[in-house]
């Protein structure tokens, strides 16, 4: 289901942008505790993108956008720190 959503986002972005100009990466957040979660983890992907030279980034949460304040803090604060 997530992959289908991401494909829709890609299609919309590529209507006005070239795939060479906009790269899309799917990753999963909110890994908690010792239980294995969906991969790749966002907190692993962000440093990798920085190391590969990415300097501009937009994180688009697909679920838990407004009803979970901890998700907003994770995206706005914690992931920004990782990206910097």
N, C-alpha and C positions, 0 to 999 in steps of 0.2 A: 504494500500500500504506500509506503514512504517513497519507494522508487518511482511509482506512478506519479505521485505528487511532484517529485523533483523533475521528472520528464516534462510535466506541464509547465513548471517554472522555466526550464530550459527553453522550451518552445516559445514562451512569451518573451524571454530575454533576447532570443535570437531573431525575433521579428525586427528588432531595431539595432541589434549589435552583432558583430561578427564573432563566430566561435574563437577566432584568433585573439580577439580583444577581451573576451569575457570567459574566464575559466570557472567551472562549477565543480565543487567538491562536496560530496555527501559525507557527513560524519554525525556521530551521536553523542549527546551530552548527558549529564546527570548520572554518571557512574557512581554508585554508592556502595561501599562495603566490598566484601571479598567475592561476591557473585559476579560471574562473567556477564558482560553486557554486550550489546550490539557494537560491532567495530566497523570502521575505525573510530576511536574516541576523538572528540573535538579537541580536548586538551593535549592530544598527541599531534593532531594535524596542524594546529596553529603554529607551533614552533617549526615544524617541517616546512610549511609554506614560507615563513620568514627566512629560513636558511636557504631556501631555493630562490630568494630574491623578490618575493611578493612584498609590495609596499603599500598597496591599497586593497582593502578587504571589506566586504559587507557580509555580515552574518544574518541569515534569514531563518528564524525559527519556524518550523512547520506546525508544531503543536505546543500547547501550554503557553500561548503567547501573552495573554493578559490576566488569566486567573491565578497564576502562580508567581508571586513576587520573587521567590528564590530563583526562578528561571531567569527573570529579568536581571537580577543582580549578577547571576552567573555570566550571562551574555554581556551585559554592559560593563561590569567591573572586572570580574576574574578573567574572562577571555581577553579583554583589552590588555590586561597586565601580561598575559602570556604572549600576545601578539607583539607587544612592544619589546 
